[in-house]
Amino acid sequence: HPTQKPLPLIKSLIEKHTNPGDLVLDTFAGSGTTGVACYELNRRFILIEQEEKYCNIISERLNKIQNLQYIK
């Protein structure tokens, strides 16, 4: 079942409870919001998702933000 969470909320939680370079594990990755937050906050991450549909979404999101980083 969908449990959408806004990126600012996830970023806030990660920033408060981890340090740059820490490893964050999300065992129900969904669309990859945790990974995006970690990438933007300089945390390493492992995302686990069993549905291929969501794995594709995660891949697209992470590729997009990584490409934007190189353009800036």
N, C-alpha and C positions, 0 to 999 in steps of 0.2 A: 504494500500500500504506500502511496506517495506520502512523504513527510518533508515537504519543502521547507528549507531554512534559508533565510537571507544571508548573503555573503558577509555583510557587515557584522552580523551576530556571530558567525563562525570565526571571522577574523578576530573579533574581540576576545572570544573564548581562548583561541589559540595563543594570542598575544599575552594574555594574562597568565596562562598556565604552562607556557613553554618558553624556551630561550632560542635565539637564532642558532640554527644548526641542529637543533633537536630533531628526533625522528617521531613523526605522528602516524599512528595506524588508524585507518578507518575501515572497519570490516563490512560496512554496508554503504559503499561509496555513492550509490545512486548516480547523480549527474556530475559528481566530482567537485562539489563546492569546497570540501575540505582540502582537496589538492590545490585548487586555485588559491585559496587563502594561504596555504603553506608556501606556495611558490612566491606569492606577493610578500610574505613575511620572512622569507629566507629560512624556512624550515624544510627538512627532508620529509618525505611522506611515502607511505605504502597504502594504496587503495585496493580494496577487494570488492569485486562486484560480479555476481554470477550471470546476470542477464546481458547478453551480447548487445542489445539495444542501448543499454546504459554505458557499456564499455565504449561503444562508438561515440557517444555523446561526450564522455570524459576525454577521449582522445582528441576530438575536435576542439573542445574547450582549451585543453592544455597546449595544443599546437598553436592555436590562435594567440594566446597570451605570450607564448614564447616568441613567436614571430613579431609581435608588437614590441617586445623588449628590445629586439635587435634594431627596429626602425627608429626608436627614440634617440 
